């Protein structure tokens, strides 16, 4: 899950960089943010401290990744 979130973040950076004359540089830092586990199709709110649903058997998990890249 962390690898998928990191890859998604890199694709977003590449799409932003593609509109400029710059190139994506080396990865400077990577930080994992909030990890959320909520009931599938839930209206539960996300919280800054994370969420962990313990009542539903069907769950959805999400993670926030912050990647810092150099620009060439």
mmCIF file of the C-alpha atoms, coordinates in Angstrom:
data_MODEL
# 
_entry.id   MODEL 
# 
loop_
_atom_site.group_PDB 
_atom_site.id 
_atom_site.type_symbol 
_atom_site.label_atom_id 
_atom_site.label_alt_id 
_atom_site.label_comp_id 
_atom_site.label_asym_id 
_atom_site.label_entity_id 
_atom_site.label_seq_id 
_atom_site.pdbx_PDB_ins_code 
_atom_site.Cartn_x 
_atom_site.Cartn_y 
_atom_site.Cartn_z 
_atom_site.occupancy 
_atom_site.B_iso_or_equiv 
_atom_site.pdbx_formal_charge 
_atom_site.auth_seq_id 
_atom_site.auth_comp_id 
_atom_site.auth_asym_id 
_atom_site.auth_atom_id 
_atom_site.pdbx_PDB_model_num 
ATOM 1  C CA . UNK A 1 1  ? 0.000   0.000  0.000   1.00 0.00 ? 1  UNK A CA 1 
ATOM 2  C CA . UNK A 1 2  ? 2.836   2.415  0.807   1.00 0.00 ? 2  UNK A CA 1 
ATOM 3  C CA . UNK A 1 3  ? 4.563   1.563  -2.487  1.00 0.00 ? 3  UNK A CA 1 
ATOM 4  C CA . UNK A 1 4  ? 1.334   2.262  -4.416  1.00 0.00 ? 4  UNK A CA 1 
ATOM 5  C CA . UNK A 1 5  ? 0.853   5.600  -2.650  1.00 0.00 ? 5  UNK A CA 1 
ATOM 6  C CA . UNK A 1 6  ? 4.465   6.561  -3.393  1.00 0.00 ? 6  UNK A CA 1 
ATOM 7  C CA . UNK A 1 7  ? 4.123   5.605  -7.062  1.00 0.00 ? 7  UNK A CA 1 
ATOM 8  C CA . UNK A 1 8  ? 0.904   7.636  -7.329  1.00 0.00 ? 8  UNK A CA 1 
ATOM 9  C CA . UNK A 1 9  ? 2.648   10.642 -5.775  1.00 0.00 ? 9  UNK A CA 1 
ATOM 10 C CA . UNK A 1 10 ? 5.520   10.347 -8.266  1.00 0.00 ? 10 UNK A CA 1 
ATOM 11 C CA . UNK A 1 11 ? 3.062   10.208 -11.202 1.00 0.00 ? 11 UNK A CA 1 
ATOM 12 C CA . UNK A 1 12 ? 1.433   13.396 -9.940  1.00 0.00 ? 12 UNK A CA 1 
ATOM 13 C CA . UNK A 1 13 ? 4.818   15.138 -9.769  1.00 0.00 ? 13 UNK A CA 1 
ATOM 14 C CA . UNK A 1 14 ? 5.659   13.951 -13.284 1.00 0.00 ? 14 UNK A CA 1 
ATOM 15 C CA . UNK A 1 15 ? 2.361   15.301 -14.646 1.00 0.00 ? 15 UNK A CA 1 
ATOM 16 C CA . UNK A 1 16 ? 3.097   18.711 -13.103 1.00 0.00 ? 16 UNK A CA 1 
ATOM 17 C CA . UNK A 1 17 ? 6.705   18.739 -14.343 1.00 0.00 ? 17 UNK A CA 1 
ATOM 18 C CA . UNK A 1 18 ? 5.658   17.727 -17.891 1.00 0.00 ? 18 UNK A CA 1 
ATOM 19 C CA . UNK A 1 19 ? 4.115   21.165 -18.405 1.00 0.00 ? 19 UNK A CA 1 
ATOM 20 C CA . UNK A 1 20 ? 7.482   22.862 -17.739 1.00 0.00 ? 20 UNK A CA 1 
ATOM 21 C CA . UNK A 1 21 ? 10.970  22.658 -19.215 1.00 0.00 ? 21 UNK A CA 1 
ATOM 22 C CA . UNK A 1 22 ? 12.258  21.052 -15.998 1.00 0.00 ? 22 UNK A CA 1 
ATOM 23 C CA . UNK A 1 23 ? 12.950  17.410 -15.204 1.00 0.00 ? 23 UNK A CA 1 
ATOM 24 C CA . UNK A 1 24 ? 12.249  15.537 -12.000 1.00 0.00 ? 24 UNK A CA 1 
ATOM 25 C CA . UNK A 1 25 ? 15.416  15.069 -9.967  1.00 0.00 ? 25 UNK A CA 1 
ATOM 26 C CA . UNK A 1 26 ? 16.364  12.723 -7.154  1.00 0.00 ? 26 UNK A CA 1 
ATOM 27 C CA . UNK A 1 27 ? 14.015  11.862 -4.324  1.00 0.00 ? 27 UNK A CA 1 
ATOM 28 C CA . UNK A 1 28 ? 15.074  14.046 -1.400  1.00 0.00 ? 28 UNK A CA 1 
ATOM 29 C CA . UNK A 1 29 ? 12.735  12.740 1.297   1.00 0.00 ? 29 UNK A CA 1 
ATOM 30 C CA . UNK A 1 30 ? 9.656   10.587 1.790   1.00 0.00 ? 30 UNK A CA 1 
ATOM 31 C CA . UNK A 1 31 ? 7.297   10.782 4.765   1.00 0.00 ? 31 UNK A CA 1 
ATOM 32 C CA . UNK A 1 32 ? 4.259   8.702  5.578   1.00 0.00 ? 32 UNK A CA 1 
ATOM 33 C CA . UNK A 1 33 ? 1.292   10.733 6.724   1.00 0.00 ? 33 UNK A CA 1 
ATOM 34 C CA . UNK A 1 34 ? -2.015  9.731  8.228   1.00 0.00 ? 34 UNK A CA 1 
ATOM 35 C CA . UNK A 1 35 ? -3.184  6.122  7.836   1.00 0.00 ? 35 UNK A CA 1 
ATOM 36 C CA . UNK A 1 36 ? -6.976  5.733  7.770   1.00 0.00 ? 36 UNK A CA 1 
ATOM 37 C CA . UNK A 1 37 ? -9.090  2.560  8.029   1.00 0.00 ? 37 UNK A CA 1 
ATOM 38 C CA . UNK A 1 38 ? -12.829 3.119  7.639   1.00 0.00 ? 38 UNK A CA 1 
ATOM 39 C CA . UNK A 1 39 ? -15.852 0.975  6.866   1.00 0.00 ? 39 UNK A CA 1 
ATOM 40 C CA . UNK A 1 40 ? -16.317 0.380  3.139   1.00 0.00 ? 40 UNK A CA 1 
ATOM 41 C CA . UNK A 1 41 ? -18.709 2.928  1.571   1.00 0.00 ? 41 UNK A CA 1 
ATOM 42 C CA . UNK A 1 42 ? -18.733 4.756  4.891   1.00 0.00 ? 42 UNK A CA 1 
ATOM 43 C CA . UNK A 1 43 ? -19.455 8.394  5.583   1.00 0.00 ? 43 UNK A CA 1 
ATOM 44 C CA . UNK A 1 44 ? -17.038 8.316  8.520   1.00 0.00 ? 44 UNK A CA 1 
ATOM 45 C CA . UNK A 1 45 ? -14.922 11.428 8.684   1.00 0.00 ? 45 UNK A CA 1 
ATOM 46 C CA . UNK A 1 46 ? -11.166 11.317 8.425   1.00 0.00 ? 46 UNK A CA 1 
ATOM 47 C CA . UNK A 1 47 ? -9.246  12.737 11.347  1.00 0.00 ? 47 UNK A CA 1 
ATOM 48 C CA . UNK A 1 48 ? -5.759  14.225 11.516  1.00 0.00 ? 48 UNK A CA 1 
ATOM 49 C CA . UNK A 1 49 ? -4.791  11.568 14.065  1.00 0.00 ? 49 UNK A CA 1 
ATOM 50 C CA . UNK A 1 50 ? -5.957  8.673  11.884  1.00 0.00 ? 50 UNK A CA 1 
ATOM 51 C CA . UNK A 1 51 ? -8.990  6.443  11.999  1.00 0.00 ? 51 UNK A CA 1 
ATOM 52 C CA . UNK A 1 52 ? -9.395  2.724  12.663  1.00 0.00 ? 52 UNK A CA 1 
ATOM 53 C CA . UNK A 1 53 ? -12.871 1.243  12.258  1.00 0.00 ? 53 UNK A CA 1 
ATOM 54 C CA . UNK A 1 54 ? -13.241 -1.870 14.461  1.00 0.00 ? 54 UNK A CA 1 
ATOM 55 C CA . UNK A 1 55 ? -16.901 -2.705 13.804  1.00 0.00 ? 55 UNK A CA 1 
ATOM 56 C CA . UNK A 1 56 ? -17.205 -3.309 10.039  1.00 0.00 ? 56 UNK A CA 1 
ATOM 57 C CA . UNK A 1 57 ? -15.714 -6.400 8.339   1.00 0.00 ? 57 UNK A CA 1 
ATOM 58 C CA . UNK A 1 58 ? -15.556 -4.598 4.960   1.00 0.00 ? 58 UNK A CA 1 
ATOM 59 C CA . UNK A 1 59 ? -12.943 -1.833 5.159   1.00 0.00 ? 59 UNK A CA 1 
ATOM 60 C CA . UNK A 1 60 ? -11.194 0.745  3.029   1.00 0.00 ? 60 UNK A CA 1 
ATOM 61 C CA . UNK A 1 61 ? -7.670  1.856  3.927   1.00 0.00 ? 61 UNK A CA 1 
ATOM 62 C CA . UNK A 1 62 ? -5.861  4.951  2.718   1.00 0.00 ? 62 UNK A CA 1 
ATOM 63 C CA . UNK A 1 63 ? -2.492  6.496  3.382   1.00 0.00 ? 63 UNK A CA 1 
ATOM 64 C CA . UNK A 1 64 ? -1.011  9.901  2.670   1.00 0.00 ? 64 UNK A CA 1 
ATOM 65 C CA . UNK A 1 65 ? 2.573   10.102 1.397   1.00 0.00 ? 65 UNK A CA 1 
ATOM 66 C CA . UNK A 1 66 ? 4.668   13.257 1.111   1.00 0.00 ? 66 UNK A CA 1 
ATOM 67 C CA . UNK A 1 67 ? 7.557   12.994 -1.364  1.00 0.00 ? 67 UNK A CA 1 
ATOM 68 C CA . UNK A 1 68 ? 10.076  15.776 -1.971  1.00 0.00 ? 68 UNK A CA 1 
ATOM 69 C CA . UNK A 1 69 ? 11.965  15.688 -5.282  1.00 0.00 ? 69 UNK A CA 1 
ATOM 70 C CA . UNK A 1 70 ? 14.703  17.897 -6.647  1.00 0.00 ? 70 UNK A CA 1 
ATOM 71 C CA . UNK A 1 71 ? 14.055  19.642 -9.941  1.00 0.00 ? 71 UNK A CA 1 
ATOM 72 C CA . UNK A 1 72 ? 16.647  19.726 -12.722 1.00 0.00 ? 72 UNK A CA 1 
# 
